[in-house]
Amino acid sequence: MEKIRVIVADSQPVMRRLLGRRLAASACIELVGLVEDKAALAQALTQGPCDVVALRYPIWAANGRAGNDREPSGFARIGLELAELGKQHVVAIANVADRAGVLQLLKDGCRNIVTARDNLDEVMKAVWMAHLGLASVSEIACQLMWGRPCGGLADGGNWAELLTTRESEVLRLYLSGMSVTEIAVRTGRTVKTISTQKQSVMRKVGAENDVELAAFAIQRGML
């Protein structure tokens, strides 16, 4: 099973551990580090491979001198410094409260934005999208931008008819972080039945691995 290797960077110990546990519960994610500041993140990135950094912004914002227009600001500076350490993608968990804040992050080059008020499921969606090289903006960030949440990315096909009710249930439970065995216990079916239903879902949607399966669900508003 292909897993997304994630480092969580957050200066708040409780939030760092909570986010780490939630991400690690996903069948698609391998938590490879929990760090509290820039120095610890830089060290973690030299110790092993990482696909995505879930970064509570502005963990590095205090660095550098305010008011110097010749220096990259905010997330742009973070992106440049991380680029020197590797090719991992970044999910910014930002304390933004208005349209201007979201716009500034986008202007600075942030491709995957989650607000501090979003739930942990939104962070997981952003991690999946970042790993696939796709941009994402959380529901609350969308509301701040346009006054409404984002809709699913419909492809024009009647995709919902591809899956049975039980297959849709298995897909949602699996992507929430439950294992095949846990889903079997939850639904009262056998492990073999759940495994067969999961494989049927992947075949019907054309997903070769769990990451592609997650992308299918996210793009169609199933998560």
C-alpha positions in Angstrom: 0.0 0.0 0.0 1.4 3.4 -1.0 1.4 5.8 1.9 1.9 9.5 2.1 4.8 10.4 4.4 3.9 13.4 6.5 5.7 15.7 9.0 3.5 17.8 11.3 5.1 21.1 12.2 3.3 23.0 15.0 4.6 25.0 17.9 1.6 24.1 20.1 2.3 20.7 21.7 -1.4 19.6 22.2 -2.4 20.5 18.6 0.8 18.9 17.3 0.0 15.6 19.0 -3.7 15.7 18.1 -3.1 16.4 14.4 -0.4 13.8 14.3 -2.6 11.1 15.8 -5.5 11.9 13.4 -3.3 11.8 10.4 -1.5 8.6 11.5 -5.0 6.9 11.8 -5.5 7.2 8.1 -4.7 4.1 6.1 -3.1 6.4 3.4 -0.7 8.2 5.7 2.6 7.4 7.5 3.5 10.0 10.1 7.3 10.4 9.9 7.8 13.4 12.3 6.3 15.8 14.9 8.3 19.0 15.2 7.9 22.3 17.0 10.0 24.8 15.1 12.0 25.6 12.0 15.3 24.0 13.3 13.5 20.7 14.2 11.8 20.6 10.8 15.0 21.1 8.9 16.6 18.4 10.9 13.7 16.0 10.4 13.8 16.6 6.6 17.4 15.5 6.5 16.8 12.3 8.4 14.4 10.6 5.9 12.0 11.1 3.0 8.9 13.2 3.4 6.1 13.8 0.9 4.1 16.5 2.7 4.7 19.0 5.5 1.5 19.9 7.5 2.7 23.3 8.7 0.8 25.5 11.2 1.4 29.0 9.7 3.0 31.3 10.7 5.5 28.9 12.4 8.3 30.7 10.6 6.7 34.1 10.3 8.7 35.6 13.1 11.9 35.0 11.1 13.3 37.8 9.0 12.8 41.6 9.4 9.3 43.0 9.0 9.0 45.8 6.4 11.8 44.7 4.1 10.2 44.6 0.7 13.2 43.0 -0.9 12.8 39.8 1.1 10.1 37.3 0.3 7.3 37.6 2.9 5.2 35.1 4.8 4.5 31.8 3.0 6.7 32.7 0.0 9.8 32.7 2.3 8.7 29.4 3.9 8.3 27.9 0.4 11.8 29.0 -0.7 13.4 27.6 2.5 11.6 24.3 2.2 12.5 24.0 -1.4 16.2 24.0 -0.4 15.6 21.1 1.9 13.6 18.8 -0.5 10.7 18.5 -2.9 8.0 17.9 -0.4 4.7 19.7 -0.7 3.3 22.0 2.1 -0.1 22.3 3.6 -0.5 25.6 5.4 -2.8 25.6 8.5 -3.3 29.3 8.7 -5.0 31.6 11.3 -6.8 33.7 8.7 -10.2 35.3 9.4 -11.0 37.2 6.2 -10.8 37.2 2.4 -7.6 39.3 2.5 -5.8 36.7 4.6 -6.6 33.9 2.2 -5.7 36.1 -0.8 -2.3 36.9 0.7 -1.5 33.2 1.1 -2.4 32.5 -2.5 -0.4 35.5 -3.6 2.6 34.2 -1.6 2.4 30.8 -3.5 0.5 28.6 -1.0 -1.3 25.9 -3.0 -3.0 24.0 -0.2 -4.7 26.1 2.5 -6.6 25.1 5.6 -7.7 27.6 8.3 -7.2 27.2 12.0 -11.0 26.8 12.4 -11.3 23.9 9.9 -11.6 20.4 11.3 -8.9 17.8 11.0 -10.7 16.1 8.1 -10.0 19.2 6.0 -6.3 18.9 6.8 -6.3 15.2 5.7 -8.0 16.3 2.4 -5.4 19.0 1.9 -2.6 16.4 2.5 -3.9 14.1 -0.1 -4.3 16.9 -2.7 -0.8 18.3 -2.0 0.7 14.8 -2.5 -1.0 14.6 -5.8 0.4 18.0 -6.8 -3.1 19.5 -6.8 -4.2 22.8 -5.2 -6.9 22.8 -2.5 -8.7 25.4 -0.4 -10.7 24.3 2.6 -14.4 24.8 3.1 -14.0 27.7 5.6 -11.3 29.3 3.4 -13.8 29.1 0.5 -16.5 30.7 2.6 -14.1 33.5 3.5 -13.2 34.0 -0.2 -16.6 33.7 -1.8 -19.2 33.6 0.9 -20.0 29.9 0.1 -18.3 26.5 0.4 -16.7 24.8 -2.5 -18.7 22.3 -4.5 -17.5 18.9 -5.6 -15.6 18.8 -9.0 -18.2 17.1 -11.1 -16.9 15.4 -14.2 -20.3 15.3 -15.9 -20.7 11.6 -15.5 -23.2 9.9 -13.4 -20.5 8.5 -11.1 -22.7 7.9 -8.1 -24.5 5.0 -10.0 -21.1 3.2 -10.3 -21.1 2.3 -6.6 -23.7 0.4 -4.6 -24.8 1.8 -1.2 -22.6 -0.6 0.6 -19.6 0.1 -1.6 -20.0 3.9 -0.9 -20.2 3.1 2.8 -17.0 1.1 2.7 -15.2 3.8 0.8 -16.2 6.5 3.3 -15.2 4.4 6.3 -11.9 3.4 4.7 -10.9 7.0 3.8 -11.8 8.1 7.4 -8.9 6.0 8.6 -10.6 2.7 9.5 -8.9 -0.6 8.4 -10.7 -3.3 6.5 -11.0 -5.3 9.7 -12.5 -2.4 11.6 -15.0 -1.7 8.9 -16.1 -5.4 9.0 -16.7 -5.1 12.8 -18.5 -1.8 12.3 -20.8 -3.1 9.6 -21.3 -6.6 10.8 -19.8 -8.1 7.6 -16.9 -10.4 7.1 -13.3 -9.1 6.4 -13.4 -11.0 3.0 -16.7 -9.2 2.1 -15.3 -5.8 3.0 -12.0 -6.4 1.1 -14.0 -7.5 -2.0 -16.2 -4.4 -1.9 -13.1 -2.2 -1.5 -11.5 -3.8 -4.5 -14.7 -3.4 -6.5 -14.8 0.3 -5.7 -11.2 0.7 -6.9 -11.9 -1.2 -10.1 -15.0 0.8 -10.9 -13.4 4.2 -10.4 -10.1 3.3 -12.0 -8.0 3.8 -8.9 -4.7 1.9 -8.7 -3.9 2.7 -5.1 -5.3 4.3 -2.0 -4.1 7.8 -2.9 -5.9 7.8 -6.2 -9.0 6.5 -4.4 -8.8 9.4 -2.0 -8.5 11.8 -4.9 -11.6 10.4 -6.5 -13.6 10.9 -3.4 -12.4 14.4 -2.7 -12.9 15.6 -6.3 -16.5 14.4 -6.2 -17.5 15.8 -2.8 -17.6 12.5 -1.0 -15.4 13.7 1.8 
